[in-house]
Amino acid sequence: MLGASGHGRLVNVSSEGGSLASMGAGAPAYSTSKATLNALTRILAAELHGAGVLVNSICPGWVATDMGGPGGRPVAQGAAGIVWAATLPDGGPTGGFFRDGKRLPW
């Protein structure tokens, strides 16, 4: 259905913990699940290339939620990057990994 619309946006909520460039010790299940999600992002972006569907992974950063705990950024600030990716114009980036609209290393 996304492909039929010609303007679909698929936004995977990831984490910099899934970046191979910055991965280290701690939380192996979480980090590997996010690395897998990032790989899926690349695969789906390639599969949907030319269909008008943009597929990106977004890291909202450390957000002050029940999971993130106190001290993180406000929820609205973390959500802003997700909204950015969901509302990208046609021809916007696809197959990327971003936080706050800036590309992150895989």
Rosetta constraint file for C-alpha pairs under 8 A:
AtomPair CA 1 CA 5 HARMONIC 6.38 0.50
AtomPair CA 2 CA 6 HARMONIC 6.85 0.50
AtomPair CA 2 CA 7 HARMONIC 7.09 0.50
AtomPair CA 2 CA 8 HARMONIC 4.70 0.50
AtomPair CA 2 CA 9 HARMONIC 7.45 0.50
AtomPair CA 2 CA 53 HARMONIC 6.62 0.50
AtomPair CA 3 CA 7 HARMONIC 7.32 0.50
AtomPair CA 3 CA 8 HARMONIC 6.39 0.50
AtomPair CA 3 CA 48 HARMONIC 7.36 0.50
AtomPair CA 3 CA 51 HARMONIC 5.34 0.50
AtomPair CA 3 CA 52 HARMONIC 6.55 0.50
AtomPair CA 3 CA 53 HARMONIC 6.08 0.50
AtomPair CA 4 CA 51 HARMONIC 7.80 0.50
AtomPair CA 5 CA 52 HARMONIC 7.90 0.50
AtomPair CA 6 CA 51 HARMONIC 5.90 0.50
AtomPair CA 6 CA 52 HARMONIC 4.50 0.50
AtomPair CA 6 CA 53 HARMONIC 6.45 0.50
AtomPair CA 7 CA 52 HARMONIC 5.05 0.50
AtomPair CA 7 CA 53 HARMONIC 5.61 0.50
AtomPair CA 7 CA 54 HARMONIC 7.81 0.50
AtomPair CA 7 CA 90 HARMONIC 6.74 0.50
AtomPair CA 8 CA 52 HARMONIC 6.38 0.50
AtomPair CA 8 CA 53 HARMONIC 4.37 0.50
AtomPair CA 8 CA 54 HARMONIC 6.36 0.50
AtomPair CA 9 CA 53 HARMONIC 5.48 0.50
AtomPair CA 9 CA 54 HARMONIC 4.93 0.50
AtomPair CA 9 CA 55 HARMONIC 6.03 0.50
AtomPair CA 9 CA 85 HARMONIC 7.37 0.50
AtomPair CA 9 CA 86 HARMONIC 5.47 0.50
AtomPair CA 9 CA 87 HARMONIC 7.44 0.50
AtomPair CA 9 CA 88 HARMONIC 7.74 0.50
AtomPair CA 10 CA 53 HARMONIC 7.23 0.50
AtomPair CA 10 CA 54 HARMONIC 6.18 0.50
AtomPair CA 10 CA 55 HARMONIC 4.69 0.50
AtomPair CA 10 CA 56 HARMONIC 6.55 0.50
AtomPair CA 10 CA 86 HARMONIC 7.01 0.50
AtomPair CA 11 CA 55 HARMONIC 5.99 0.50
AtomPair CA 11 CA 56 HARMONIC 5.31 0.50
AtomPair CA 11 CA 57 HARMONIC 5.89 0.50
AtomPair CA 11 CA 58 HARMONIC 6.88 0.50
AtomPair CA 11 CA 82 HARMONIC 6.89 0.50
AtomPair CA 11 CA 85 HARMONIC 6.43 0.50
AtomPair CA 11 CA 86 HARMONIC 6.33 0.50
AtomPair CA 12 CA 37 HARMONIC 7.23 0.50
AtomPair CA 12 CA 38 HARMONIC 7.92 0.50
AtomPair CA 12 CA 41 HARMONIC 7.16 0.50
AtomPair CA 12 CA 55 HARMONIC 7.74 0.50
AtomPair CA 12 CA 56 HARMONIC 6.21 0.50
AtomPair CA 12 CA 57 HARMONIC 4.60 0.50
AtomPair CA 12 CA 58 HARMONIC 6.11 0.50
AtomPair CA 13 CA 57 HARMONIC 5.86 0.50
AtomPair CA 13 CA 58 HARMONIC 5.07 0.50
AtomPair CA 13 CA 59 HARMONIC 6.14 0.50
AtomPair CA 13 CA 60 HARMONIC 7.38 0.50
AtomPair CA 13 CA 82 HARMONIC 7.41 0.50
AtomPair CA 14 CA 18 HARMONIC 7.11 0.50
AtomPair CA 14 CA 34 HARMONIC 5.58 0.50
AtomPair CA 14 CA 37 HARMONIC 6.91 0.50
AtomPair CA 14 CA 38 HARMONIC 7.09 0.50
AtomPair CA 14 CA 57 HARMONIC 5.79 0.50
AtomPair CA 14 CA 58 HARMONIC 5.44 0.50
AtomPair CA 14 CA 59 HARMONIC 5.00 0.50
AtomPair CA 14 CA 60 HARMONIC 7.63 0.50
AtomPair CA 15 CA 19 HARMONIC 7.48 0.50
AtomPair CA 15 CA 31 HARMONIC 7.99 0.50
AtomPair CA 15 CA 34 HARMONIC 6.29 0.50
AtomPair CA 15 CA 58 HARMONIC 7.13 0.50
AtomPair CA 15 CA 59 HARMONIC 4.51 0.50
AtomPair CA 15 CA 60 HARMONIC 7.07 0.50
AtomPair CA 15 CA 61 HARMONIC 6.98 0.50
AtomPair CA 16 CA 22 HARMONIC 7.37 0.50
AtomPair CA 16 CA 59 HARMONIC 6.06 0.50
AtomPair CA 16 CA 61 HARMONIC 7.55 0.50
AtomPair CA 16 CA 104 HARMONIC 7.87 0.50
AtomPair CA 17 CA 22 HARMONIC 7.15 0.50
AtomPair CA 17 CA 23 HARMONIC 5.96 0.50
AtomPair CA 17 CA 30 HARMONIC 7.58 0.50
AtomPair CA 17 CA 31 HARMONIC 5.08 0.50
AtomPair CA 17 CA 34 HARMONIC 6.96 0.50
AtomPair CA 17 CA 35 HARMONIC 7.84 0.50
AtomPair CA 18 CA 23 HARMONIC 6.69 0.50
AtomPair CA 18 CA 30 HARMONIC 7.75 0.50
AtomPair CA 18 CA 31 HARMONIC 4.67 0.50
AtomPair CA 18 CA 32 HARMONIC 6.23 0.50
AtomPair CA 18 CA 33 HARMONIC 7.24 0.50
AtomPair CA 18 CA 34 HARMONIC 4.44 0.50
AtomPair CA 18 CA 35 HARMONIC 4.13 0.50
AtomPair CA 18 CA 36 HARMONIC 7.75 0.50
AtomPair CA 18 CA 38 HARMONIC 7.23 0.50
AtomPair CA 18 CA 106 HARMONIC 7.84 0.50
AtomPair CA 19 CA 23 HARMONIC 5.80 0.50
AtomPair CA 19 CA 31 HARMONIC 7.92 0.50
AtomPair CA 19 CA 34 HARMONIC 7.90 0.50
AtomPair CA 19 CA 35 HARMONIC 6.24 0.50
AtomPair CA 19 CA 105 HARMONIC 6.59 0.50
AtomPair CA 19 CA 106 HARMONIC 4.77 0.50
AtomPair CA 20 CA 35 HARMONIC 7.30 0.50
AtomPair CA 20 CA 105 HARMONIC 7.93 0.50
AtomPair CA 20 CA 106 HARMONIC 5.72 0.50
AtomPair CA 21 CA 105 HARMONIC 6.22 0.50
AtomPair CA 21 CA 106 HARMONIC 5.99 0.50
AtomPair CA 23 CA 31 HARMONIC 7.41 0.50
AtomPair CA 27 CA 31 HARMONIC 6.10 0.50
AtomPair CA 28 CA 32 HARMONIC 5.94 0.50
AtomPair CA 29 CA 33 HARMONIC 6.04 0.50
AtomPair CA 30 CA 34 HARMONIC 6.28 0.50
AtomPair CA 31 CA 35 HARMONIC 6.14 0.50
AtomPair CA 32 CA 36 HARMONIC 6.08 0.50
AtomPair CA 33 CA 37 HARMONIC 6.26 0.50
AtomPair CA 34 CA 38 HARMONIC 6.16 0.50
AtomPair CA 35 CA 39 HARMONIC 6.28 0.50
AtomPair CA 36 CA 40 HARMONIC 6.20 0.50
AtomPair CA 37 CA 41 HARMONIC 6.21 0.50
AtomPair CA 37 CA 57 HARMONIC 7.81 0.50
AtomPair CA 38 CA 42 HARMONIC 6.58 0.50
AtomPair CA 38 CA 57 HARMONIC 6.17 0.50
AtomPair CA 38 CA 97 HARMONIC 7.42 0.50
AtomPair CA 38 CA 106 HARMONIC 7.80 0.50
AtomPair CA 39 CA 43 HARMONIC 6.35 0.50
AtomPair CA 40 CA 44 HARMONIC 5.99 0.50
AtomPair CA 41 CA 45 HARMONIC 6.02 0.50
AtomPair CA 41 CA 55 HARMONIC 6.11 0.50
AtomPair CA 41 CA 56 HARMONIC 5.93 0.50
AtomPair CA 41 CA 57 HARMONIC 6.28 0.50
AtomPair CA 41 CA 95 HARMONIC 5.89 0.50
AtomPair CA 41 CA 96 HARMONIC 7.64 0.50
AtomPair CA 42 CA 46 HARMONIC 6.31 0.50
AtomPair CA 42 CA 55 HARMONIC 7.72 0.50
AtomPair CA 42 CA 56 HARMONIC 7.82 0.50
AtomPair CA 42 CA 95 HARMONIC 4.77 0.50
AtomPair CA 42 CA 96 HARMONIC 7.26 0.50
AtomPair CA 43 CA 47 HARMONIC 6.16 0.50
AtomPair CA 43 CA 95 HARMONIC 7.87 0.50
AtomPair CA 44 CA 48 HARMONIC 5.95 0.50
AtomPair CA 44 CA 55 HARMONIC 6.72 0.50
AtomPair CA 44 CA 95 HARMONIC 7.73 0.50
AtomPair CA 45 CA 49 HARMONIC 5.87 0.50
AtomPair CA 45 CA 53 HARMONIC 7.69 0.50
AtomPair CA 45 CA 54 HARMONIC 6.55 0.50
AtomPair CA 45 CA 55 HARMONIC 5.11 0.50
AtomPair CA 45 CA 56 HARMONIC 7.56 0.50
AtomPair CA 45 CA 94 HARMONIC 6.05 0.50
AtomPair CA 45 CA 95 HARMONIC 4.93 0.50
AtomPair CA 46 CA 95 HARMONIC 7.36 0.50
AtomPair CA 48 CA 52 HARMONIC 7.44 0.50
AtomPair CA 48 CA 53 HARMONIC 6.04 0.50
AtomPair CA 48 CA 54 HARMONIC 7.72 0.50
AtomPair CA 49 CA 53 HARMONIC 7.02 0.50
AtomPair CA 49 CA 54 HARMONIC 7.91 0.50
AtomPair CA 52 CA 90 HARMONIC 7.04 0.50
AtomPair CA 52 CA 91 HARMONIC 7.96 0.50
AtomPair CA 54 CA 92 HARMONIC 7.29 0.50
AtomPair CA 54 CA 93 HARMONIC 6.89 0.50
AtomPair CA 54 CA 94 HARMONIC 4.81 0.50
AtomPair CA 54 CA 95 HARMONIC 7.36 0.50
AtomPair CA 55 CA 94 HARMONIC 5.07 0.50
AtomPair CA 55 CA 95 HARMONIC 5.49 0.50
AtomPair CA 55 CA 96 HARMONIC 7.52 0.50
AtomPair CA 56 CA 85 HARMONIC 7.05 0.50
AtomPair CA 56 CA 93 HARMONIC 7.74 0.50
AtomPair CA 56 CA 94 HARMONIC 5.59 0.50
AtomPair CA 56 CA 95 HARMONIC 5.11 0.50
AtomPair CA 56 CA 96 HARMONIC 5.01 0.50
AtomPair CA 56 CA 97 HARMONIC 6.02 0.50
AtomPair CA 56 CA 98 HARMONIC 7.63 0.50
AtomPair CA 57 CA 95 HARMONIC 7.55 0.50
AtomPair CA 57 CA 96 HARMONIC 6.18 0.50
AtomPair CA 57 CA 97 HARMONIC 4.69 0.50
AtomPair CA 57 CA 98 HARMONIC 6.37 0.50
AtomPair CA 58 CA 81 HARMONIC 6.72 0.50
AtomPair CA 58 CA 82 HARMONIC 6.23 0.50
AtomPair CA 58 CA 85 HARMONIC 7.61 0.50
AtomPair CA 58 CA 97 HARMONIC 5.76 0.50
AtomPair CA 58 CA 98 HARMONIC 4.95 0.50
AtomPair CA 58 CA 99 HARMONIC 5.77 0.50
AtomPair CA 59 CA 81 HARMONIC 7.68 0.50
AtomPair CA 59 CA 97 HARMONIC 7.46 0.50
AtomPair CA 59 CA 98 HARMONIC 6.12 0.50
AtomPair CA 59 CA 99 HARMONIC 5.00 0.50
AtomPair CA 60 CA 77 HARMONIC 7.88 0.50
AtomPair CA 60 CA 78 HARMONIC 4.39 0.50
AtomPair CA 60 CA 79 HARMONIC 6.36 0.50
AtomPair CA 60 CA 80 HARMONIC 7.92 0.50
AtomPair CA 60 CA 81 HARMONIC 6.30 0.50
AtomPair CA 60 CA 82 HARMONIC 7.17 0.50
AtomPair CA 60 CA 99 HARMONIC 6.01 0.50
AtomPair CA 60 CA 100 HARMONIC 7.42 0.50
AtomPair CA 61 CA 73 HARMONIC 7.53 0.50
AtomPair CA 61 CA 78 HARMONIC 6.20 0.50
AtomPair CA 61 CA 99 HARMONIC 7.04 0.50
AtomPair CA 62 CA 68 HARMONIC 6.37 0.50
AtomPair CA 62 CA 72 HARMONIC 5.05 0.50
AtomPair CA 62 CA 73 HARMONIC 6.15 0.50
AtomPair CA 62 CA 78 HARMONIC 7.66 0.50
AtomPair CA 63 CA 68 HARMONIC 5.60 0.50
AtomPair CA 63 CA 69 HARMONIC 7.57 0.50
AtomPair CA 63 CA 71 HARMONIC 7.87 0.50
AtomPair CA 63 CA 72 HARMONIC 4.41 0.50
AtomPair CA 63 CA 73 HARMONIC 4.70 0.50
AtomPair CA 63 CA 74 HARMONIC 6.00 0.50
AtomPair CA 63 CA 75 HARMONIC 5.87 0.50
AtomPair CA 63 CA 78 HARMONIC 6.06 0.50
AtomPair CA 64 CA 68 HARMONIC 5.28 0.50
AtomPair CA 64 CA 69 HARMONIC 5.22 0.50
AtomPair CA 64 CA 70 HARMONIC 5.07 0.50
AtomPair CA 64 CA 71 HARMONIC 6.03 0.50
AtomPair CA 64 CA 72 HARMONIC 4.26 0.50
AtomPair CA 64 CA 73 HARMONIC 5.67 0.50
AtomPair CA 64 CA 74 HARMONIC 5.85 0.50
AtomPair CA 64 CA 75 HARMONIC 6.40 0.50
AtomPair CA 65 CA 69 HARMONIC 5.43 0.50
AtomPair CA 65 CA 70 HARMONIC 7.10 0.50
AtomPair CA 65 CA 72 HARMONIC 7.87 0.50
AtomPair CA 65 CA 75 HARMONIC 7.17 0.50
AtomPair CA 68 CA 72 HARMONIC 6.91 0.50
AtomPair CA 73 CA 77 HARMONIC 6.48 0.50
AtomPair CA 73 CA 78 HARMONIC 6.70 0.50
AtomPair CA 74 CA 78 HARMONIC 6.53 0.50
AtomPair CA 75 CA 79 HARMONIC 6.03 0.50
AtomPair CA 76 CA 80 HARMONIC 6.07 0.50
AtomPair CA 77 CA 81 HARMONIC 7.59 0.50
AtomPair CA 78 CA 82 HARMONIC 7.58 0.50
AtomPair CA 79 CA 83 HARMONIC 6.31 0.50
AtomPair CA 80 CA 84 HARMONIC 6.07 0.50
AtomPair CA 80 CA 100 HARMONIC 7.21 0.50
AtomPair CA 81 CA 85 HARMONIC 6.33 0.50
AtomPair CA 81 CA 98 HARMONIC 7.81 0.50
AtomPair CA 81 CA 99 HARMONIC 6.14 0.50
AtomPair CA 81 CA 100 HARMONIC 4.89 0.50
AtomPair CA 81 CA 101 HARMONIC 6.15 0.50
AtomPair CA 82 CA 86 HARMONIC 6.21 0.50
AtomPair CA 83 CA 87 HARMONIC 6.13 0.50
AtomPair CA 84 CA 88 HARMONIC 6.17 0.50
AtomPair CA 84 CA 101 HARMONIC 7.05 0.50
AtomPair CA 85 CA 101 HARMONIC 7.88 0.50
AtomPair CA 88 CA 92 HARMONIC 5.77 0.50
AtomPair CA 88 CA 93 HARMONIC 7.94 0.50
AtomPair CA 96 CA 103 HARMONIC 6.92 0.50
AtomPair CA 97 CA 103 HARMONIC 5.69 0.50
AtomPair CA 97 CA 104 HARMONIC 5.41 0.50
AtomPair CA 97 CA 105 HARMONIC 7.14 0.50
AtomPair CA 97 CA 106 HARMONIC 6.95 0.50
AtomPair CA 98 CA 102 HARMONIC 5.21 0.50
AtomPair CA 98 CA 103 HARMONIC 4.38 0.50
AtomPair CA 98 CA 104 HARMONIC 5.20 0.50
AtomPair CA 99 CA 103 HARMONIC 6.62 0.50
AtomPair CA 99 CA 104 HARMONIC 6.79 0.50
